Amino acid sequence: MEGWRVIPLRVDDPFYSMAIDEAILKLNSEGRSPNTLRFWRWQPSTVSLGYFQSLEREVDLLAAAKYGVAVVRRLSGGGAVFHDHDGELTYSVVCRQEDLPRDIMESFRVICGGLIKGFERLGLEARFAPLNDVEVGGKKISGSAQTRKWGSVLQHGTILVDPDIRLMFELLKVSPEKISDKFIASVYERVTSLARELKKRPSFEEVRDAMCAGFADSLSASFEEGDLTSEEINLAEELKAKYASKEWLMKR
């Protein structure tokens, strides 16, 4: 798989980030954007909802307002996710469907293979936990979601660097006892982070570089650094209004 583009690390608002993903997906399907890997951070911290989820059922909007956390609906399926501006790096992969296995789980395995090799470069032994997670020592350190449209694939997901777990469960509607110390302790048993596993916090750039090398390896791809094209930027700016709209957020 030759000729992939990797985009420099960005920090964008959630609506623009989602719009960039869709713009690259659409243009990739038309042969006007190359297969692309990119990494970004969320500004401000955000809860992203899966395409099919109910806003009221998943997110505590009062808590989100209290902490200045945005809420956006993704194009991809899966569950609600808290994206911590200070504690998470997000990746996305966009490519033609024929460049991945047709089977959904196998395609997750191939893309998550890039994350696994990236974690190895950072000094951790990681493994794929189907359908869409990566674990270190039996604890989740990355989750992903995927959508296929127009003949292309978008997969994006989290790389947990040092997220605020307690805040996560104030924002997501899990259960009435969700913020109890006992519940948080049980989450710590199931979720981990780079900072926790490495006993030090790596920089976002360090993580990004390790993951780039991991993806190049797992996708057998040669990556070239490249920015968004003017066509992608124009389409993303157009699409941003959709992601920022109440209609899209309240869709379900």
N, C-alpha and C positions, 0 to 999 in steps of 0.2 A: 504494500500500500504506500505509494509514493506521494510526495507533494502535499503535505498538510501544512496549514498555517497555524501558528500559535500567537495569540494576541497578548501584549503586555498586561500585567496585573492592573486592573481598574477598580475604582471605588465609585459606584453609581447609586442613584436612588432606585428603589425596588421596581418602580413602574418602567423605568428606562432599561433596567437589567432584563426584565422579562421581554420587553420589546426588542432588545438586541438579539436575544435568543430566537425569537420568532422571525425576525428579519433575516438572520443568517440561515435559518431553516428553510424559509421560503425561497431565498435566492440560491441556496445550495441546490434545491430541488429543480431549479430552472437552469442550472449549470453556470450561474453568474457569481457564485461564491464558492471558494474551495472548501474541502473538508477542513474543519476548524476545531481547535482546542482553545478554550479560554478560561481564565481564572478571575474571580472578582470578589469584592467585599461589599456588604450592604450598608448603605448610609441613608437613613438611620437603621438601627436593628429592626428586623421585620419578621412577621409571621407570614409564611406563604402557605396558601391553601391548595390542596389538590383540585384538579379541574372539576371533579364530581362532588366535592364536599359541600356541606351546608355551613355557611358562615356562623350562624347562631349556635349550631351544635358544637363547633370546634374551637371558637376563639372567645375569650373574655374581653369584650371590647372596652369595658371600663378600665380593666388593668392595662390594656394596650395604650389607651389615652393617658392614663396616669404616668406610665413610664416613657411616653413619647415613642412608642413602637408602632411602625406602619403595618398595614395588612394588605396583602396582594393575592390575587388568584393566579395560579400557574396555568400554563397550557398543558402540562403533564399531569398524570393521575397521581395516586398515592396519597399519603396522609399529610396533615398539617405539620409544619416544621418551623421551629424558631431559629432564625439566623442572627447570631450575635455579631454586631459590628466589630467588637474587639476580640472575639473568640472563635471565629469560623472563617475558613476560606471555602468558596464555592467554585466548583468546576463545571464547565459544560462542554460536551462533545457534540458536534453536528457533522453528519456524513451521509453519503448516499446509502440507501438500504442494502445495495448489493455489496457494499464494503464490510458488512457485518453478517454473522450467521442469521438465517431467517428465523430460527427459533428464538423466542424472546429471552428465555432464561440463558441460553448460550450467548446471546448478544450482551446481556448484563455481565456474564462471566468474563467475556473478552474485555469490555470497557473497565470493569472493576479490577481486572488484572493489572491495568495501568496504575491504579491506586495502590494495589498490593505491592507492586515493584517500587513505587514511590515511598511507601512506608518502610520497605526493606532498606532503601537508600538512607533513610533517616535513622535506621538502627532498630526497627521493630519487625517482628514476625507477624504478618497479617494473613487472614484467610477469607475467602469468599463465603458468605452465608446467604444462600438463596432465599428469596428471589433477588434482593437488591441491596444487601448490606455487606459491609466489610467489618470484620472483627479482629481485635487484638486480645489475646488471652481470654477469649469467650465473651468479650464485651464489645458492643457496637462502637465504631470510631468513624464510620461513614455510612450514609444512606443515600440512595439515588432514586430517581424517577425518570420515566422514559415516555416519549410520545413518537408516533410515526405518522407523518403526513406528507402527501404529495410525492412520495417516493424517497423521502429522506428521513433520517432519525435524529431526534434531539434527546440526549440523556444528560441530565444535570444532577448534581448532588453535593452533599456537605463533606467537608474535611474538618473534623473537630480539633481545633488547636487548643482552646482553653475557654469553653463556653460557660455561661452562668446558668447552671442546671436549675437552681431554685427559681430564677426568673422565668425560665422556660415553662415551669409548671404553674406559675401564676397566670401565664398568658393562655395556655392551652387548657381547654375544658376536659379534664381527665376523669375526675371523680371528686366527690365532696371532700375526701380526706387528702386531696392531692398535694397540699403543701405541708402535710405533717412531716416531722423529722423522720419518722419511720418510713414514710413513702419515699422521701428524698433519698434516704439511705439505700432503699431497695433499688432505686434508679441508678445510684452510684455502682451498684453491683452489676448493672446491665449495660451501662454506657461509660465510655472512657474518652480520653483526649490525648493529644500528643504531649501536652505539658505534664499530664499525670504519668504517662508511661515513660517519658524520657527523663523525668525529674528536673526538667528545665523547659522553658518555653522557647521554641524555635521562632525565628522571624517569619512573617508571611512570605517574604522573598525566598528564604531557604526552603520552605515547604513547596512553594510554587516550582522552584528549580528541580527539586527531587521528583515531584509529580510529573513534570515535563519529560524528564529522562525516563521515568517509569512508563509513561504512555508511549513514548517513541519505541521502547522495547516491546511492550505488549501488542501494539498495533503494527509492529514492523514498519514504522513510518519514519520518513525524514521530515523534521519540522523546520519551517522557516519562520522567523519572527516577522509579523506583519500587522499593520493596524487595520481597523475597520475601514472599508471603502466609503466613498461619499454616497454611493447608492445604498449601502447598508445603513449609514447614519440617517439618510433622508427617510428611508422606510421605517427605521426604529423610531424616529421622532413622530412620524405619522401614527404608528401603532401605540406609542406611549399613552395617547389620550384614551385608548380602549382600556389599557391596564389600570389607568388612574380613575376610570369611571365607576360610579356607583352601580351601574347596570351590570358591568362585568363582575364586580365583586359580589353582588347579590344574586348572581346567575342561578344558583340552586336554591 
